[in-house]
Amino acid sequence: MVTGDVRVPIGIKKVKFRLLRVAGGSVKTDATQAGKTELWLLEQGACLDETGIEGCLSIGMVRDEDGSLAYRHELVRLAFEDSLSQARKQNLHSRVLAVVAARPGTPAARIAHHADGARNAAEVRRFAPVAAIEAASVGAHREAASQYELALRYALDIPADERARLLEQLSYECHLTSRHERALEARSEALKIWCALGERIKEGDSLRWLSRLSWYLGRRQHAEQFGDDAIATLESLPPGPELAMAYGNRAQLHMEATETDDAISWAQRAITLAERSACHDILSDALNTRGTARLVAGDVSGWPDLERCLEVALAGGYQSQVARAYTNLTAMAVSQRRFLQASGYLRQGLEYCERRDLDPWRLYLLYYRGPQTYGGKIHVRERLRIQ
């Protein structure tokens, strides 16, 4: 429901003035939202104009879809919306908002859209985060990020800790969709807030995230420094899940530098804390790192680690951990010329990632699909980059 500005072609703008002679209040209300407009909405919003509707239906500008009105073309809807003054649009959105917010079962994204159009800050802050959670739960992470951006535009005067949490959630959704610069920016802003509030655990966890995001952006030195700072901060506090994740991050940095002994050592620390805290998502990540590092070092005991990390991630519904498991299973199978096994992991991984907007891992998997098969085997590139 959250959309950016779209320019309406000049020809469409000229046509709209002729159409406006036919259209009534119903069609103008319909212009405030994409998709269909139900008749109950027009009736309850006191916008039902049967003459205008019949006129627009007769010239084919709108169509009747099972009792709902819909513009025949999105450009026509945009032309009508463009014809309305800001005050008129805000008034229409307010009327629609009052109806849809009171109707049980209305999607939070739809309510947030009209709350934004009505400039109703309280309702945006109430429904946009809910819409983001709903979107993320079905793998629509780009939509989730858009909803968090919307919430933050209306969150300048909320308590600092609430704003920091919104920034963290935005950062995570941006990370999942490969918008790492924006993810880093949001996480950095959240870190400043946690530091000002004296929230040491949150500070350490934010530093760990800045390390990870810096690595994605190719800033190795920054990644190392943020990682060290995260561990130093969290080791000064009672051990918990955040410290386990910081150890896991350190292990990944070593693994990505092919420093396998250090990677295995730090991953083991993360596994110990994760099991003690019953944090299965952290456990999956740490098993992944240990298993991959073992295989890179020539130790076949890494296979059970990788297989277990995938099982744990799938059982818990941990999307990023599932994607990372498929990625490293594919990478290791290709590197050891287990082509049939690699093909299965690759196919399952791509399907999983493409359905859930998990771009960082989808792109890694596409790297392995890139080489075409030659004589029934995958052509292996000289150097494989694991994640």
Short mmCIF file of the C-alpha atoms (twelve columns), coordinates in Angstrom:
data_MODEL
# 
_entry.id   MODEL 
# 
loop_
_atom_site.group_PDB 
_atom_site.id 
_atom_site.type_symbol 
_atom_site.label_atom_id 
_atom_site.label_alt_id 
_atom_site.label_comp_id 
_atom_site.label_asym_id 
_atom_site.label_seq_id 
_atom_site.Cartn_x 
_atom_site.Cartn_y 
_atom_site.Cartn_z 
_atom_site.pdbx_PDB_model_num 
ATOM 1   C CA . MET A 1   0.000   0.000   0.000   1 
ATOM 2   C CA . VAL A 2   2.956   2.310   0.534   1 
ATOM 3   C CA . THR A 3   3.906   3.783   -2.829  1 
ATOM 4   C CA . GLY A 4   6.268   6.412   -4.111  1 
ATOM 5   C CA . ASP A 5   5.484   9.379   -6.352  1 
ATOM 6   C CA . VAL A 6   4.464   8.406   -9.876  1 
ATOM 7   C CA . ARG A 7   4.430   10.949  -12.699 1 
ATOM 8   C CA . VAL A 8   1.220   11.003  -14.741 1 
ATOM 9   C CA . PRO A 9   1.734   11.468  -18.511 1 
ATOM 10  C CA . ILE A 10  0.514   14.782  -19.995 1 
ATOM 11  C CA . GLY A 11  -1.988  13.004  -22.245 1 
ATOM 12  C CA . ILE A 12  -3.661  11.362  -19.271 1 
ATOM 13  C CA . LYS A 13  -3.820  14.692  -17.463 1 
ATOM 14  C CA . LYS A 14  -5.668  16.248  -20.422 1 
ATOM 15  C CA . VAL A 15  -8.172  13.399  -20.535 1 
ATOM 16  C CA . LYS A 16  -8.938  13.715  -16.832 1 
ATOM 17  C CA . PHE A 17  -10.668 17.072  -17.243 1 
ATOM 18  C CA . ARG A 18  -13.206 15.506  -19.599 1 
ATOM 19  C CA . LEU A 19  -13.651 12.551  -17.242 1 
ATOM 20  C CA . LEU A 20  -14.212 14.794  -14.255 1 
ATOM 21  C CA . ARG A 21  -17.457 16.022  -15.849 1 
ATOM 22  C CA . VAL A 22  -18.768 12.462  -15.592 1 
ATOM 23  C CA . ALA A 23  -17.207 11.304  -12.310 1 
ATOM 24  C CA . GLY A 24  -18.813 11.920  -8.973  1 
ATOM 25  C CA . GLY A 25  -17.735 11.689  -5.363  1 
ATOM 26  C CA . SER A 26  -17.598 7.895   -5.434  1 
ATOM 27  C CA . VAL A 27  -14.968 7.776   -8.142  1 
ATOM 28  C CA . LYS A 28  -12.930 10.503  -6.489  1 
ATOM 29  C CA . THR A 29  -12.968 8.509   -3.251  1 
ATOM 30  C CA . ASP A 30  -11.911 5.427   -5.223  1 
ATOM 31  C CA . ALA A 31  -8.884  7.403   -6.438  1 
ATOM 32  C CA . THR A 32  -7.436  7.570   -2.921  1 
ATOM 33  C CA . GLN A 33  -6.522  3.890   -2.917  1 
ATOM 34  C CA . ALA A 34  -5.030  1.391   -5.315  1 
ATOM 35  C CA . GLY A 35  -7.000  -1.743  -6.176  1 
ATOM 36  C CA . LYS A 36  -10.705 -2.187  -5.566  1 
ATOM 37  C CA . THR A 37  -13.125 -0.035  -3.585  1 
ATOM 38  C CA . GLU A 38  -16.036 -1.894  -2.021  1 
ATOM 39  C CA . LEU A 39  -19.532 -0.438  -2.196  1 
ATOM 40  C CA . TRP A 40  -19.877 -0.752  1.583   1 
ATOM 41  C CA . LEU A 41  -16.974 1.676   1.907   1 
ATOM 42  C CA . LEU A 42  -18.639 4.211   -0.364  1 
ATOM 43  C CA . GLU A 43  -21.941 3.838   1.472   1 
ATOM 44  C CA . GLN A 44  -20.492 4.113   4.971   1 
ATOM 45  C CA . GLY A 45  -18.213 6.958   3.937   1 
ATOM 46  C CA . ALA A 46  -21.199 8.919   2.609   1 
ATOM 47  C CA . CYS A 47  -19.574 8.959   -0.802  1 
ATOM 48  C CA . LEU A 48  -22.009 6.821   -2.820  1 
ATOM 49  C CA . ASP A 49  -22.932 8.679   -6.028  1 
ATOM 50  C CA . GLU A 50  -24.899 6.262   -8.195  1 
ATOM 51  C CA . THR A 51  -25.183 8.674   -11.121 1 
ATOM 52  C CA . GLY A 52  -21.438 9.266   -11.195 1 
ATOM 53  C CA . ILE A 53  -20.735 5.532   -10.932 1 
ATOM 54  C CA . GLU A 54  -23.091 4.697   -13.800 1 
ATOM 55  C CA . GLY A 55  -21.540 7.399   -15.943 1 
ATOM 56  C CA . CYS A 56  -17.998 6.125   -15.349 1 
ATOM 57  C CA . LEU A 57  -19.061 2.509   -15.938 1 
ATOM 58  C CA . SER A 58  -20.744 3.483   -19.207 1 
ATOM 59  C CA . ILE A 59  -17.589 5.004   -20.668 1 
ATOM 60  C CA . GLY A 60  -15.362 2.213   -19.386 1 
ATOM 61  C CA . MET A 61  -13.328 4.335   -17.001 1 
ATOM 62  C CA . VAL A 62  -14.065 2.029   -14.079 1 
ATOM 63  C CA . ARG A 63  -15.276 -1.547  -13.947 1 
ATOM 64  C CA . ASP A 64  -17.460 -3.531  -11.603 1 
ATOM 65  C CA . GLU A 65  -15.575 -6.449  -10.052 1 
ATOM 66  C CA . ASP A 66  -17.910 -8.567  -7.941  1 
ATOM 67  C CA . GLY A 67  -19.628 -5.568  -6.425  1 
ATOM 68  C CA . SER A 68  -16.473 -3.480  -6.034  1 
ATOM 69  C CA . LEU A 69  -15.276 -0.581  -8.171  1 
ATOM 70  C CA . ALA A 70  -11.837 -0.562  -9.764  1 
ATOM 71  C CA . TYR A 71  -10.210 1.761   -12.269 1 
ATOM 72  C CA . ARG A 72  -9.555  0.135   -15.617 1 
ATOM 73  C CA . HIS A 73  -6.020  1.513   -15.592 1 
ATOM 74  C CA . GLU A 74  -3.810  2.707   -12.739 1 
ATOM 75  C CA . LEU A 75  -2.841  5.833   -14.717 1 
ATOM 76  C CA . VAL A 76  -6.478  6.937   -14.729 1 
ATOM 77  C CA . ARG A 77  -6.640  6.532   -10.952 1 
ATOM 78  C CA . LEU A 78  -3.453  8.545   -10.595 1 
ATOM 79  C CA . ALA A 79  -4.896  11.261  -12.851 1 
ATOM 80  C CA . PHE A 80  -7.955  11.588  -10.647 1 
ATOM 81  C CA . GLU A 81  -5.858  11.607  -7.506  1 
ATOM 82  C CA . ASP A 82  -3.652  14.276  -9.068  1 
ATOM 83  C CA . SER A 83  -6.736  16.401  -9.780  1 
ATOM 84  C CA . LEU A 84  -7.653  16.620  -6.106  1 
ATOM 85  C CA . SER A 85  -6.305  19.373  -3.890  1 
ATOM 86  C CA . GLN A 86  -4.228  18.335  -0.900  1 
ATOM 87  C CA . ALA A 87  -7.015  19.410  1.445   1 
ATOM 88  C CA . ARG A 88  -9.572  17.374  -0.531  1 
ATOM 89  C CA . LYS A 89  -7.381  14.272  -0.570  1 
ATOM 90  C CA . GLN A 90  -6.719  14.571  3.140   1 
ATOM 91  C CA . ASN A 91  -10.439 14.892  3.819   1 
ATOM 92  C CA . LEU A 92  -11.253 11.816  1.694   1 
ATOM 93  C CA . HIS A 93  -8.541  9.777   3.370   1 
ATOM 94  C CA . SER A 94  -9.875  10.817  6.785   1 
ATOM 95  C CA . ARG A 95  -13.384 9.661   5.887   1 
ATOM 96  C CA . VAL A 96  -12.136 6.359   4.515   1 
ATOM 97  C CA . LEU A 97  -9.848  5.883   7.530   1 
ATOM 98  C CA . ALA A 98  -12.761 6.218   9.931   1 
ATOM 99  C CA . VAL A 99  -14.599 3.443   8.108   1 
ATOM 100 C CA . VAL A 100 -11.808 0.935   7.493   1 
ATOM 101 C CA . ALA A 101 -10.253 1.330   10.962  1 
ATOM 102 C CA . ALA A 102 -13.582 0.427   12.557  1 
ATOM 103 C CA . ARG A 103 -14.172 -2.602  10.321  1 
ATOM 104 C CA . PRO A 104 -12.845 -5.884  11.788  1 
ATOM 105 C CA . GLY A 105 -10.375 -7.726  9.602   1 
ATOM 106 C CA . THR A 106 -9.137  -4.728  7.629   1 
ATOM 107 C CA . PRO A 107 -5.437  -5.231  6.791   1 
ATOM 108 C CA . ALA A 108 -3.159  -2.978  8.813   1 
ATOM 109 C CA . ALA A 109 -1.411  -1.841  5.620   1 
ATOM 110 C CA . ARG A 110 -4.661  -0.451  4.233   1 
ATOM 111 C CA . ILE A 111 -5.389  1.444   7.427   1 
ATOM 112 C CA . ALA A 112 -1.820  2.803   7.543   1 
ATOM 113 C CA . HIS A 113 -2.130  3.978   3.924   1 
ATOM 114 C CA . HIS A 114 -5.214  6.059   4.689   1 
ATOM 115 C CA . ALA A 115 -3.795  7.254   7.983   1 
ATOM 116 C CA . ASP A 116 -0.812  8.571   6.057   1 
ATOM 117 C CA . GLY A 117 -3.087  10.260  3.515   1 
ATOM 118 C CA . ALA A 118 -5.085  11.791  6.352   1 
ATOM 119 C CA . ARG A 119 -1.870  12.931  8.063   1 
ATOM 120 C CA . ASN A 120 -3.061  11.125  11.193  1 
ATOM 121 C CA . ALA A 121 0.224   10.543  13.022  1 
ATOM 122 C CA . ALA A 122 -1.255  8.518   15.870  1 
ATOM 123 C CA . GLU A 123 -2.917  6.011   13.544  1 
ATOM 124 C CA . VAL A 124 0.179   5.718   11.352  1 
ATOM 125 C CA . ARG A 125 2.279   4.937   14.418  1 
ATOM 126 C CA . ARG A 126 -0.333  2.421   15.521  1 
ATOM 127 C CA . PHE A 127 -0.851  0.521   12.280  1 
ATOM 128 C CA . ALA A 128 2.320   0.878   10.165  1 
ATOM 129 C CA . PRO A 129 4.477   -1.271  12.512  1 
ATOM 130 C CA . VAL A 130 1.720   -3.892  12.602  1 
ATOM 131 C CA . ALA A 131 1.593   -3.847  8.804   1 
ATOM 132 C CA . ALA A 132 5.370   -4.274  8.727   1 
ATOM 133 C CA . ILE A 133 5.231   -7.319  11.003  1 
ATOM 134 C CA . GLU A 134 2.440   -8.832  8.903   1 
ATOM 135 C CA . ALA A 135 4.414   -8.251  5.709   1 
ATOM 136 C CA . ALA A 136 7.610   -9.718  7.133   1 
ATOM 137 C CA . SER A 137 5.753   -12.800 8.384   1 
ATOM 138 C CA . VAL A 138 4.870   -13.750 4.805   1 
ATOM 139 C CA . GLY A 139 8.282   -12.854 3.395   1 
ATOM 140 C CA . ALA A 140 7.351   -9.423  1.976   1 
ATOM 141 C CA . HIS A 141 10.422  -7.727  3.420   1 
ATOM 142 C CA . ARG A 142 10.480  -4.786  0.995   1 
ATOM 143 C CA . GLU A 143 6.931   -3.926  2.036   1 
ATOM 144 C CA . ALA A 144 7.934   -4.343  5.685   1 
ATOM 145 C CA . ALA A 145 10.807  -1.891  5.245   1 
ATOM 146 C CA . SER A 146 8.459   0.603   3.567   1 
ATOM 147 C CA . GLN A 147 6.040   0.381   6.472   1 
ATOM 148 C CA . TYR A 148 8.809   1.011   9.020   1 
ATOM 149 C CA . GLU A 149 9.971   4.007   6.964   1 
ATOM 150 C CA . LEU A 150 6.394   5.306   7.066   1 
ATOM 151 C CA . ALA A 151 6.168   4.834   10.832  1 
ATOM 152 C CA . LEU A 152 9.458   6.649   11.366  1 
ATOM 153 C CA . ARG A 153 8.284   9.684   9.377   1 
ATOM 154 C CA . TYR A 154 5.648   10.178  12.073  1 
ATOM 155 C CA . ALA A 155 7.827   9.152   15.014  1 
ATOM 156 C CA . LEU A 156 9.874   12.259  15.739  1 
ATOM 157 C CA . ASP A 157 8.117   12.984  19.019  1 
ATOM 158 C CA . ILE A 158 7.802   9.462   20.438  1 
ATOM 159 C CA . PRO A 159 9.939   8.154   23.337  1 
ATOM 160 C CA . ALA A 160 13.555  7.617   22.321  1 
ATOM 161 C CA . ASP A 161 13.565  3.887   23.036  1 
ATOM 162 C CA . GLU A 162 10.512  3.334   20.819  1 
ATOM 163 C CA . ARG A 163 12.177  5.210   17.969  1 
ATOM 164 C CA . ALA A 164 15.352  3.162   18.425  1 
ATOM 165 C CA . ARG A 165 13.370  -0.084  18.156  1 
ATOM 166 C CA . LEU A 166 11.702  1.102   14.952  1 
ATOM 167 C CA . LEU A 167 15.123  1.957   13.554  1 
ATOM 168 C CA . GLU A 168 16.410  -1.509  14.461  1 
ATOM 169 C CA . GLN A 169 13.462  -3.172  12.767  1 
ATOM 170 C CA . LEU A 170 13.912  -1.031  9.674   1 
ATOM 171 C CA . SER A 171 17.618  -1.863  9.617   1 
ATOM 172 C CA . TYR A 172 16.914  -5.588  9.747   1 
ATOM 173 C CA . GLU A 173 14.381  -5.473  6.905   1 
ATOM 174 C CA . CYS A 174 16.774  -3.394  4.800   1 
ATOM 175 C CA . HIS A 175 19.511  -5.933  5.501   1 
ATOM 176 C CA . LEU A 176 17.277  -8.752  4.291   1 
ATOM 177 C CA . THR A 177 16.651  -6.910  1.015   1 
ATOM 178 C CA . SER A 178 20.291  -5.909  0.370   1 
ATOM 179 C CA . ARG A 179 19.821  -2.215  1.225   1 
ATOM 180 C CA . HIS A 180 22.869  -2.318  3.445   1 
ATOM 181 C CA . GLU A 181 23.728  1.386   3.366   1 
ATOM 182 C CA . ARG A 182 20.262  2.261   4.667   1 
ATOM 183 C CA . ALA A 183 20.482  -0.600  7.165   1 
ATOM 184 C CA . LEU A 184 23.794  0.754   8.454   1 
ATOM 185 C CA . GLU A 185 22.424  4.298   8.676   1 
ATOM 186 C CA . ALA A 186 19.351  3.215   10.663  1 
ATOM 187 C CA . ARG A 187 21.377  0.986   12.978  1 
ATOM 188 C CA . SER A 188 23.900  3.794   13.601  1 
ATOM 189 C CA . GLU A 189 21.079  6.130   14.596  1 
ATOM 190 C CA . ALA A 190 19.700  3.484   16.938  1 
ATOM 191 C CA . LEU A 191 23.151  3.046   18.503  1 
ATOM 192 C CA . LYS A 192 23.343  6.752   19.326  1 
ATOM 193 C CA . ILE A 193 20.005  6.544   21.111  1 
ATOM 194 C CA . TRP A 194 20.982  3.453   23.136  1 
ATOM 195 C CA . CYS A 195 24.271  5.074   24.143  1 
ATOM 196 C CA . ALA A 196 22.445  8.216   25.283  1 
ATOM 197 C CA . LEU A 197 20.021  6.082   27.324  1 
ATOM 198 C CA . GLY A 198 22.831  4.039   28.864  1 
ATOM 199 C CA . GLU A 199 21.433  0.763   27.497  1 
ATOM 200 C CA . ARG A 200 24.659  -1.253  27.425  1 
ATOM 201 C CA . ILE A 201 23.220  -4.520  26.107  1 
ATOM 202 C CA . LYS A 202 21.503  -2.710  23.253  1 
ATOM 203 C CA . GLU A 203 24.700  -0.775  22.617  1 
ATOM 204 C CA . GLY A 204 26.723  -3.966  22.310  1 
ATOM 205 C CA . ASP A 205 24.158  -5.624  20.066  1 
ATOM 206 C CA . SER A 206 24.053  -2.572  17.796  1 
ATOM 207 C CA . LEU A 207 27.843  -2.649  17.516  1 
ATOM 208 C CA . ARG A 208 27.639  -6.299  16.496  1 
ATOM 209 C CA . TRP A 209 25.129  -5.412  13.782  1 
ATOM 210 C CA . LEU A 210 27.309  -2.555  12.539  1 
ATOM 211 C CA . SER A 211 30.143  -5.058  12.224  1 
ATOM 212 C CA . ARG A 212 28.034  -7.388  10.109  1 
ATOM 213 C CA . LEU A 213 26.676  -4.634  7.893   1 
ATOM 214 C CA . SER A 214 30.141  -3.163  7.407   1 
ATOM 215 C CA . TRP A 215 31.319  -6.549  6.157   1 
ATOM 216 C CA . TYR A 216 28.512  -6.651  3.603   1 
ATOM 217 C CA . LEU A 217 29.616  -3.226  2.400   1 
ATOM 218 C CA . GLY A 218 33.214  -4.404  2.010   1 
ATOM 219 C CA . ARG A 219 34.540  -2.376  4.967   1 
ATOM 220 C CA . ARG A 220 36.632  -5.065  6.615   1 
ATOM 221 C CA . GLN A 221 38.510  -2.835  9.046   1 
ATOM 222 C CA . HIS A 222 35.280  -1.272  10.280  1 
ATOM 223 C CA . ALA A 223 33.755  -4.721  10.621  1 
ATOM 224 C CA . GLU A 224 36.688  -5.875  12.748  1 
ATOM 225 C CA . GLN A 225 36.603  -2.805  14.968  1 
ATOM 226 C CA . PHE A 226 32.843  -2.865  15.525  1 
ATOM 227 C CA . GLY A 227 33.059  -6.603  16.250  1 
ATOM 228 C CA . ASP A 228 35.789  -6.113  18.843  1 
ATOM 229 C CA . ASP A 229 33.869  -3.244  20.451  1 
ATOM 230 C CA . ALA A 230 30.711  -5.361  20.622  1 
ATOM 231 C CA . ILE A 231 32.499  -8.194  22.433  1 
ATOM 232 C CA . ALA A 232 34.254  -5.800  24.821  1 
ATOM 233 C CA . THR A 233 30.954  -4.113  25.679  1 
ATOM 234 C CA . LEU A 234 28.980  -7.332  26.163  1 
ATOM 235 C CA . GLU A 235 31.698  -9.208  28.076  1 
ATOM 236 C CA . SER A 236 31.489  -6.491  30.728  1 
ATOM 237 C CA . LEU A 237 27.886  -7.597  31.365  1 
ATOM 238 C CA . PRO A 238 26.347  -10.916 32.446  1 
ATOM 239 C CA . PRO A 239 26.556  -13.374 29.505  1 
ATOM 240 C CA . GLY A 240 23.433  -13.714 27.391  1 
ATOM 241 C CA . PRO A 241 22.159  -14.151 23.829  1 
ATOM 242 C CA . GLU A 242 23.698  -10.873 22.679  1 
ATOM 243 C CA . LEU A 243 27.183  -12.035 23.668  1 
ATOM 244 C CA . ALA A 244 26.567  -15.347 21.893  1 
ATOM 245 C CA . MET A 245 25.706  -13.424 18.713  1 
ATOM 246 C CA . ALA A 246 28.812  -11.261 19.102  1 
ATOM 247 C CA . TYR A 247 30.953  -14.423 19.358  1 
ATOM 248 C CA . GLY A 248 29.149  -15.797 16.315  1 
ATOM 249 C CA . ASN A 249 29.865  -12.622 14.387  1 
ATOM 250 C CA . ARG A 250 33.562  -12.855 15.280  1 
ATOM 251 C CA . ALA A 251 33.546  -16.472 14.094  1 
ATOM 252 C CA . GLN A 252 32.028  -15.453 10.765  1 
ATOM 253 C CA . LEU A 253 34.654  -12.770 10.223  1 
ATOM 254 C CA . HIS A 254 37.375  -15.360 10.762  1 
ATOM 255 C CA . MET A 255 35.625  -17.867 8.498   1 
ATOM 256 C CA . GLU A 256 35.313  -15.335 5.704   1 
ATOM 257 C CA . ALA A 257 39.062  -14.668 6.009   1 
ATOM 258 C CA . THR A 258 39.699  -18.454 5.833   1 
ATOM 259 C CA . GLU A 259 41.078  -18.371 9.377   1 
ATOM 260 C CA . THR A 260 39.446  -21.700 10.135  1 
ATOM 261 C CA . ASP A 261 40.944  -22.477 13.543  1 
ATOM 262 C CA . ASP A 262 39.850  -19.135 14.983  1 
ATOM 263 C CA . ALA A 263 36.464  -19.447 13.281  1 
ATOM 264 C CA . ILE A 264 35.853  -22.853 14.870  1 
ATOM 265 C CA . SER A 265 36.995  -21.643 18.293  1 
ATOM 266 C CA . TRP A 266 34.723  -18.567 18.328  1 
ATOM 267 C CA . ALA A 267 31.806  -20.546 16.880  1 
ATOM 268 C CA . GLN A 268 32.147  -23.059 19.718  1 
ATOM 269 C CA . ARG A 269 31.877  -20.232 22.241  1 
ATOM 270 C CA . ALA A 270 28.705  -19.045 20.511  1 
ATOM 271 C CA . ILE A 271 27.259  -22.573 20.470  1 
ATOM 272 C CA . THR A 272 27.878  -23.017 24.206  1 
ATOM 273 C CA . LEU A 273 26.090  -19.777 25.098  1 
ATOM 274 C CA . ALA A 274 23.270  -20.356 22.596  1 
ATOM 275 C CA . GLU A 275 22.541  -23.808 24.010  1 
ATOM 276 C CA . ARG A 276 22.649  -22.444 27.551  1 
ATOM 277 C CA . SER A 277 20.146  -19.717 26.584  1 
ATOM 278 C CA . ALA A 278 18.017  -22.021 24.377  1 
ATOM 279 C CA . CYS A 279 18.410  -19.537 21.498  1 
ATOM 280 C CA . HIS A 280 17.948  -21.767 18.489  1 
ATOM 281 C CA . ASP A 281 18.407  -19.061 15.846  1 
ATOM 282 C CA . ILE A 282 21.831  -18.201 17.289  1 
ATOM 283 C CA . LEU A 283 22.649  -21.889 17.547  1 
ATOM 284 C CA . SER A 284 21.810  -22.409 13.869  1 
ATOM 285 C CA . ASP A 285 24.101  -19.568 12.799  1 
ATOM 286 C CA . ALA A 286 26.986  -20.794 14.952  1 
ATOM 287 C CA . LEU A 287 26.623  -24.394 13.727  1 
ATOM 288 C CA . ASN A 288 26.655  -23.059 10.189  1 
ATOM 289 C CA . THR A 289 29.889  -21.193 10.756  1 
ATOM 290 C CA . ARG A 290 31.591  -24.077 12.544  1 
ATOM 291 C CA . GLY A 291 30.498  -26.583 9.929   1 
ATOM 292 C CA . THR A 292 31.620  -24.434 7.021   1 
ATOM 293 C CA . ALA A 293 34.981  -23.679 8.646   1 
ATOM 294 C CA . ARG A 294 35.543  -27.398 9.330   1 
ATOM 295 C CA . LEU A 295 34.814  -28.307 5.707   1 
ATOM 296 C CA . VAL A 296 37.098  -25.569 4.412   1 
ATOM 297 C CA . ALA A 297 39.798  -27.023 6.659   1 
ATOM 298 C CA . GLY A 298 39.179  -30.510 5.212   1 
ATOM 299 C CA . ASP A 299 37.270  -31.901 8.202   1 
ATOM 300 C CA . VAL A 300 34.187  -33.837 7.007   1 
ATOM 301 C CA . SER A 301 32.558  -33.501 10.446  1 
ATOM 302 C CA . GLY A 302 31.402  -30.138 9.126   1 
ATOM 303 C CA . TRP A 303 28.609  -31.826 7.153   1 
ATOM 304 C CA . PRO A 304 26.576  -32.842 10.232  1 
ATOM 305 C CA . ASP A 305 26.931  -29.272 11.557  1 
ATOM 306 C CA . LEU A 306 25.556  -27.784 8.332   1 
ATOM 307 C CA . GLU A 307 22.732  -30.304 8.092   1 
ATOM 308 C CA . ARG A 308 21.769  -29.697 11.720  1 
ATOM 309 C CA . CYS A 309 21.884  -25.924 11.312  1 
ATOM 310 C CA . LEU A 310 19.376  -26.198 8.446   1 
ATOM 311 C CA . GLU A 311 17.090  -28.470 10.466  1 
ATOM 312 C CA . VAL A 312 17.126  -26.111 13.447  1 
ATOM 313 C CA . ALA A 313 16.438  -23.074 11.239  1 
ATOM 314 C CA . LEU A 314 13.565  -24.730 9.372   1 
ATOM 315 C CA . ALA A 315 11.992  -25.978 12.597  1 
ATOM 316 C CA . GLY A 316 12.086  -22.498 14.121  1 
ATOM 317 C CA . GLY A 317 11.083  -20.617 10.970  1 
ATOM 318 C CA . TYR A 318 14.247  -18.499 11.126  1 
ATOM 319 C CA . GLN A 319 14.284  -17.116 7.606   1 
ATOM 320 C CA . SER A 320 17.766  -15.616 7.392   1 
ATOM 321 C CA . GLN A 321 19.294  -18.688 9.045   1 
ATOM 322 C CA . VAL A 322 17.523  -21.007 6.588   1 
ATOM 323 C CA . ALA A 323 18.769  -18.923 3.666   1 
ATOM 324 C CA . ARG A 324 22.326  -18.878 4.979   1 
ATOM 325 C CA . ALA A 325 22.226  -22.648 5.553   1 
ATOM 326 C CA . TYR A 326 21.172  -23.325 1.963   1 
ATOM 327 C CA . THR A 327 23.855  -20.932 0.725   1 
ATOM 328 C CA . ASN A 328 26.746  -22.573 2.558   1 
ATOM 329 C CA . LEU A 329 25.495  -26.108 1.926   1 
ATOM 330 C CA . THR A 330 25.443  -25.272 -1.780  1 
ATOM 331 C CA . ALA A 331 28.878  -23.654 -1.633  1 
ATOM 332 C CA . MET A 332 30.469  -26.577 0.168   1 
ATOM 333 C CA . ALA A 333 28.810  -29.180 -2.063  1 
ATOM 334 C CA . VAL A 334 30.049  -27.385 -5.183  1 
ATOM 335 C CA . SER A 335 33.562  -26.962 -3.785  1 
ATOM 336 C CA . GLN A 336 33.754  -30.698 -3.086  1 
ATOM 337 C CA . ARG A 337 32.189  -31.589 -6.464  1 
ATOM 338 C CA . ARG A 338 29.073  -33.120 -4.956  1 
ATOM 339 C CA . PHE A 339 27.101  -31.805 -7.886  1 
ATOM 340 C CA . LEU A 340 23.848  -33.691 -7.419  1 
ATOM 341 C CA . GLN A 341 23.724  -32.643 -3.756  1 
ATOM 342 C CA . ALA A 342 24.591  -29.059 -4.686  1 
ATOM 343 C CA . SER A 343 21.804  -28.966 -7.274  1 
ATOM 344 C CA . GLY A 344 19.219  -29.943 -4.655  1 
ATOM 345 C CA . TYR A 345 20.354  -27.360 -2.118  1 
ATOM 346 C CA . LEU A 346 20.553  -24.699 -4.831  1 
ATOM 347 C CA . ARG A 347 17.042  -25.333 -6.099  1 
ATOM 348 C CA . GLN A 348 15.512  -25.400 -2.613  1 
ATOM 349 C CA . GLY A 349 17.488  -22.363 -1.492  1 
ATOM 350 C CA . LEU A 350 16.543  -20.210 -4.470  1 
ATOM 351 C CA . GLU A 351 12.882  -21.119 -4.118  1 
ATOM 352 C CA . TYR A 352 12.980  -20.278 -0.413  1 
ATOM 353 C CA . CYS A 353 14.760  -16.938 -0.880  1 
ATOM 354 C CA . GLU A 354 12.760  -15.758 -3.886  1 
ATOM 355 C CA . ARG A 355 9.484   -16.273 -2.034  1 
ATOM 356 C CA . ARG A 356 10.663  -14.199 0.914   1 
ATOM 357 C CA . ASP A 357 12.614  -11.251 -0.540  1 
ATOM 358 C CA . LEU A 358 15.857  -12.609 0.967   1 
ATOM 359 C CA . ASP A 359 18.119  -10.860 -1.495  1 
ATOM 360 C CA . PRO A 360 21.589  -11.236 0.082   1 
ATOM 361 C CA . TRP A 361 21.430  -15.027 0.013   1 
ATOM 362 C CA . ARG A 362 19.477  -15.206 -3.241  1 
ATOM 363 C CA . LEU A 363 22.296  -13.338 -4.960  1 
ATOM 364 C CA . TYR A 364 24.903  -15.714 -3.514  1 
ATOM 365 C CA . LEU A 365 22.894  -18.690 -4.718  1 
ATOM 366 C CA . LEU A 366 22.511  -17.151 -8.169  1 
ATOM 367 C CA . TYR A 367 26.310  -16.972 -8.275  1 
ATOM 368 C CA . TYR A 368 26.393  -20.758 -8.104  1 
ATOM 369 C CA . ARG A 369 23.640  -21.140 -10.657 1 
ATOM 370 C CA . GLY A 370 25.481  -18.771 -13.014 1 
ATOM 371 C CA . PRO A 371 27.973  -21.305 -14.387 1 
ATOM 372 C CA . GLN A 372 26.118  -23.491 -16.864 1 
ATOM 373 C CA . THR A 373 26.448  -27.251 -16.871 1 
ATOM 374 C CA . TYR A 374 29.059  -28.761 -19.130 1 
ATOM 375 C CA . GLY A 375 28.747  -32.433 -19.942 1 
ATOM 376 C CA . GLY A 376 26.210  -32.859 -17.135 1 
ATOM 377 C CA . LYS A 377 28.485  -31.253 -14.498 1 
ATOM 378 C CA . ILE A 378 28.649  -27.800 -13.045 1 
ATOM 379 C CA . HIS A 379 31.676  -25.792 -14.085 1 
ATOM 380 C CA . VAL A 380 33.367  -24.782 -10.821 1 
ATOM 381 C CA . ARG A 381 34.913  -21.342 -10.639 1 
ATOM 382 C CA . GLU A 382 38.487  -21.181 -9.451  1 
ATOM 383 C CA . ARG A 383 37.544  -19.362 -6.290  1 
ATOM 384 C CA . LEU A 384 34.362  -19.791 -4.294  1 
ATOM 385 C CA . ARG A 385 33.262  -17.125 -1.890  1 
ATOM 386 C CA . ILE A 386 31.294  -18.465 1.029   1 
ATOM 387 C CA . GLN A 387 28.956  -16.444 3.211   1 
# 
